[in-house]
Amino acid sequence: MNDPVDMLHQAVVLMIVVGAPVLLVGLAVAVIVSLAQAVTQLQEQTLSFIPKIVAMLAAVLVFGGWMMMRLVEFAQRAWGAG
């Protein structure tokens, strides 16, 4: 991993892969809440905000270990320790 361009490419891919689970959970919850609000015609802002925050925090708790492993592996490759 000596080439800076290769390292930058791998870092960008890692950011996408590590962030994807949390963002996808937030997107899924947002769609479900939006559908529920459209069906019930209840347009309260906190109703869309609070469930997304709770779901994304839960996703961080579930996927946090996996995310940290990927980041540590990248750091070890970047510093030449692995």
Backbone as JSON Lines, residues from 0, in Angstrom:
{"i":0,"aa":"M","n":[0.84,-1.18,0.0],"ca":[0.0,0.0,0.0],"c":[0.89,1.25,0.0]}
{"i":1,"aa":"N","n":[1.81,1.31,-0.9],"ca":[2.74,2.43,-0.94],"c":[2.23,3.58,-1.8]}
{"i":2,"aa":"D","n":[1.43,3.26,-2.77],"ca":[0.96,4.29,-3.69],"c":[-0.11,5.15,-3.0]}
{"i":3,"aa":"P","n":[0.11,6.46,-2.91],"ca":[-0.88,7.33,-2.25],"c":[-2.25,7.31,-2.91]}
{"i":4,"aa":"V","n":[-2.29,7.2,-4.23],"ca":[-3.58,7.16,-4.92],"c":[-4.32,5.88,-4.57]}
{"i":5,"aa":"D","n":[-3.6,4.77,-4.5],"ca":[-4.22,3.49,-4.11],"c":[-4.73,3.57,-2.68]}
{"i":6,"aa":"M","n":[-3.97,4.19,-1.79],"ca":[-4.38,4.33,-0.4],"c":[-5.63,5.2,-0.29]}
{"i":7,"aa":"L","n":[-5.66,6.27,-1.05],"ca":[-6.84,7.14,-1.05],"c":[-8.06,6.4,-1.58]}
{"i":8,"aa":"H","n":[-7.88,5.63,-2.63],"ca":[-9.0,4.84,-3.18],"c":[-9.53,3.86,-2.15]}
{"i":9,"aa":"Q","n":[-8.63,3.15,-1.5],"ca":[-9.05,2.19,-0.48],"c":[-9.72,2.88,0.7]}
{"i":10,"aa":"A","n":[-9.27,4.07,1.05],"ca":[-9.88,4.81,2.16],"c":[-11.31,5.22,1.81]}
{"i":11,"aa":"V","n":[-11.52,5.67,0.57],"ca":[-12.86,6.07,0.15],"c":[-13.79,4.87,0.12]}
{"i":12,"aa":"V","n":[-13.32,3.76,-0.41],"ca":[-14.13,2.53,-0.44],"c":[-14.44,2.09,0.98]}
{"i":13,"aa":"L","n":[-13.47,2.17,1.87],"ca":[-13.7,1.79,3.27],"c":[-14.74,2.69,3.93]}
{"i":14,"aa":"M","n":[-14.7,3.99,3.66],"ca":[-15.71,4.9,4.22],"c":[-17.1,4.51,3.76]}
{"i":15,"aa":"I","n":[-17.23,4.16,2.5],"ca":[-18.54,3.76,1.98],"c":[-19.0,2.46,2.62]}
{"i":16,"aa":"V","n":[-18.11,1.48,2.7],"ca":[-18.47,0.17,3.26],"c":[-18.79,0.28,4.75]}
{"i":17,"aa":"V","n":[-18.02,1.06,5.48],"ca":[-18.23,1.18,6.93],"c":[-19.49,1.99,7.23]}
{"i":18,"aa":"G","n":[-19.76,2.99,6.44],"ca":[-20.93,3.83,6.7],"c":[-22.24,3.25,6.19]}
{"i":19,"aa":"A","n":[-22.16,2.33,5.24],"ca":[-23.36,1.8,4.58],"c":[-24.38,1.18,5.54]}
{"i":20,"aa":"P","n":[-23.99,0.31,6.47],"ca":[-25.02,-0.31,7.33],"c":[-25.85,0.71,8.11]}
{"i":21,"aa":"V","n":[-25.2,1.7,8.68],"ca":[-25.92,2.7,9.47],"c":[-26.82,3.55,8.57]}
{"i":22,"aa":"L","n":[-26.28,3.95,7.43],"ca":[-27.08,4.77,6.51],"c":[-28.26,4.0,5.93]}
{"i":23,"aa":"L","n":[-28.06,2.72,5.62],"ca":[-29.16,1.92,5.07],"c":[-30.26,1.7,6.11]}
{"i":24,"aa":"V","n":[-29.87,1.51,7.36],"ca":[-30.87,1.38,8.43],"c":[-31.65,2.69,8.57]}
{"i":25,"aa":"G","n":[-30.94,3.8,8.54],"ca":[-31.62,5.1,8.61],"c":[-32.56,5.32,7.44]}
{"i":26,"aa":"L","n":[-32.13,4.93,6.25],"ca":[-32.98,5.06,5.07],"c":[-34.22,4.19,5.17]}
{"i":27,"aa":"A","n":[-34.06,2.95,5.61],"ca":[-35.2,2.04,5.74],"c":[-36.21,2.57,6.75]}
{"i":28,"aa":"V","n":[-35.72,3.04,7.88],"ca":[-36.63,3.58,8.9],"c":[-37.31,4.84,8.38]}
{"i":29,"aa":"A","n":[-36.59,5.68,7.67],"ca":[-37.19,6.9,7.12],"c":[-38.31,6.59,6.14]}
{"i":30,"aa":"V","n":[-38.1,5.58,5.3],"ca":[-39.14,5.2,4.33],"c":[-40.36,4.65,5.06]}
{"i":31,"aa":"I","n":[-40.15,3.81,6.04],"ca":[-41.27,3.23,6.79],"c":[-42.05,4.32,7.53]}
{"i":32,"aa":"V","n":[-41.34,5.23,8.18],"ca":[-42.0,6.3,8.92],"c":[-42.74,7.23,7.95]}
{"i":33,"aa":"S","n":[-42.14,7.52,6.8],"ca":[-42.79,8.38,5.82],"c":[-44.07,7.75,5.28]}
{"i":34,"aa":"L","n":[-44.02,6.45,5.03],"ca":[-45.23,5.75,4.59],"c":[-46.3,5.79,5.67]}
{"i":35,"aa":"A","n":[-45.91,5.57,6.9],"ca":[-46.87,5.61,8.0],"c":[-47.46,7.01,8.15]}
{"i":36,"aa":"Q","n":[-46.64,8.04,7.98],"ca":[-47.15,9.41,8.08],"c":[-48.08,9.72,6.92]}
{"i":37,"aa":"A","n":[-47.78,9.21,5.74],"ca":[-48.64,9.47,4.59],"c":[-49.99,8.77,4.75]}
{"i":38,"aa":"V","n":[-49.97,7.57,5.3],"ca":[-51.21,6.83,5.49],"c":[-52.07,7.47,6.56]}
{"i":39,"aa":"T","n":[-51.45,7.9,7.65],"ca":[-52.21,8.46,8.76],"c":[-52.41,9.97,8.64]}
{"i":40,"aa":"Q","n":[-51.76,10.61,7.69],"ca":[-51.8,12.05,7.49],"c":[-51.37,12.81,8.73]}
{"i":41,"aa":"L","n":[-50.43,12.23,9.44],"ca":[-49.86,12.84,10.64],"c":[-48.46,13.35,10.28]}
{"i":42,"aa":"Q","n":[-48.28,14.66,10.18],"ca":[-47.02,15.24,9.71],"c":[-46.27,15.92,10.84]}
{"i":43,"aa":"E","n":[-45.89,15.17,11.83],"ca":[-45.13,15.7,12.96],"c":[-43.64,15.47,12.69]}
{"i":44,"aa":"Q","n":[-42.81,16.51,12.83],"ca":[-41.39,16.42,12.52],"c":[-40.65,15.45,13.45]}
{"i":45,"aa":"T","n":[-40.98,15.46,14.72],"ca":[-40.27,14.58,15.65],"c":[-40.58,13.12,15.39]}
{"i":46,"aa":"L","n":[-41.72,12.84,14.79],"ca":[-42.06,11.46,14.48],"c":[-41.12,10.87,13.44]}
{"i":47,"aa":"S","n":[-40.55,11.66,12.58],"ca":[-39.61,11.13,11.6],"c":[-38.18,11.17,12.13]}
{"i":48,"aa":"F","n":[-37.88,12.09,13.03],"ca":[-36.52,12.27,13.5],"c":[-36.12,11.26,14.58]}
{"i":49,"aa":"I","n":[-36.94,11.09,15.58],"ca":[-36.61,10.24,16.72],"c":[-36.41,8.77,16.32]}
{"i":50,"aa":"P","n":[-37.31,8.15,15.54],"ca":[-37.07,6.74,15.18],"c":[-35.8,6.53,14.36]}
{"i":51,"aa":"K","n":[-35.46,7.49,13.49],"ca":[-34.23,7.36,12.71],"c":[-33.01,7.4,13.61]}
{"i":52,"aa":"I","n":[-32.99,8.31,14.56],"ca":[-31.86,8.42,15.47],"c":[-31.71,7.15,16.3]}
{"i":53,"aa":"V","n":[-32.82,6.64,16.83],"ca":[-32.77,5.43,17.66],"c":[-32.3,4.24,16.82]}
{"i":54,"aa":"A","n":[-32.83,4.09,15.61],"ca":[-32.45,2.97,14.74],"c":[-30.98,3.06,14.34]}
{"i":55,"aa":"M","n":[-30.51,4.26,14.05],"ca":[-29.11,4.4,13.65],"c":[-28.17,4.16,14.82]}
{"i":56,"aa":"L","n":[-28.55,4.56,16.02],"ca":[-27.74,4.25,17.2],"c":[-27.71,2.74,17.45]}
{"i":57,"aa":"A","n":[-28.85,2.08,17.25],"ca":[-28.89,0.62,17.4],"c":[-28.0,-0.04,16.35]}
{"i":58,"aa":"A","n":[-28.0,0.49,15.13],"ca":[-27.15,-0.07,14.08],"c":[-25.67,0.1,14.43]}
{"i":59,"aa":"V","n":[-25.32,1.22,15.02],"ca":[-23.93,1.42,15.45],"c":[-23.56,0.41,16.53]}
{"i":60,"aa":"L","n":[-24.49,0.14,17.45],"ca":[-24.21,-0.86,18.49],"c":[-24.06,-2.26,17.89]}
{"i":61,"aa":"V","n":[-24.9,-2.59,16.9],"ca":[-24.85,-3.92,16.29],"c":[-23.62,-4.07,15.4]}
{"i":62,"aa":"F","n":[-23.36,-3.09,14.55],"ca":[-22.29,-3.19,13.57],"c":[-20.98,-2.54,14.01]}
{"i":63,"aa":"G","n":[-20.96,-1.97,15.2],"ca":[-19.78,-1.23,15.65],"c":[-18.51,-2.04,15.7]}
{"i":64,"aa":"G","n":[-18.6,-3.26,16.17],"ca":[-17.41,-4.12,16.24],"c":[-16.85,-4.43,14.87]}
{"i":65,"aa":"W","n":[-17.75,-4.75,13.94],"ca":[-17.34,-5.04,12.57],"c":[-16.72,-3.8,11.92]}
{"i":66,"aa":"M","n":[-17.34,-2.65,12.15],"ca":[-16.84,-1.4,11.59],"c":[-15.44,-1.09,12.13]}
{"i":67,"aa":"M","n":[-15.25,-1.28,13.42],"ca":[-13.96,-1.0,14.02],"c":[-12.89,-1.96,13.52]}
{"i":68,"aa":"M","n":[-13.24,-3.23,13.31],"ca":[-12.28,-4.19,12.77],"c":[-11.8,-3.76,11.39]}
{"i":69,"aa":"R","n":[-12.72,-3.3,10.54],"ca":[-12.34,-2.85,9.19],"c":[-11.41,-1.64,9.27]}
{"i":70,"aa":"L","n":[-11.71,-0.71,10.17],"ca":[-10.88,0.48,10.31],"c":[-9.49,0.13,10.84]}
{"i":71,"aa":"V","n":[-9.41,-0.77,11.79],"ca":[-8.12,-1.18,12.35],"c":[-7.3,-1.91,11.29]}
{"i":72,"aa":"E","n":[-7.95,-2.79,10.5],"ca":[-7.23,-3.49,9.43],"c":[-6.65,-2.51,8.43]}
{"i":73,"aa":"F","n":[-7.43,-1.49,8.07],"ca":[-6.94,-0.48,7.13],"c":[-5.77,0.28,7.73]}
{"i":74,"aa":"A","n":[-5.88,0.66,8.98],"ca":[-4.8,1.41,9.63],"c":[-3.53,0.59,9.71]}
{"i":75,"aa":"Q","n":[-3.66,-0.7,10.0],"ca":[-2.49,-1.56,10.06],"c":[-1.83,-1.69,8.69]}
{"i":76,"aa":"R","n":[-2.65,-1.83,7.63],"ca":[-2.08,-1.89,6.27],"c":[-1.43,-0.56,5.9]}
{"i":77,"aa":"A","n":[-2.06,0.54,6.29],"ca":[-1.52,1.85,5.95],"c":[-0.19,2.13,6.63]}
{"i":78,"aa":"W","n":[-0.06,1.69,7.86],"ca":[1.17,1.92,8.6],"c":[2.18,0.8,8.43]}
{"i":79,"aa":"G","n":[1.79,-0.24,7.67],"ca":[2.72,-1.33,7.39],"c":[2.89,-2.31,8.53]}
{"i":80,"aa":"A","n":[1.97,-2.31,9.48],"ca":[2.09,-3.21,10.62],"c":[1.38,-4.54,10.39]}
{"i":81,"aa":"G","n":[0.66,-4.68,9.29],"ca":[-0.11,-5.9,9.1],"c":[0.11,-6.56,7.85]}
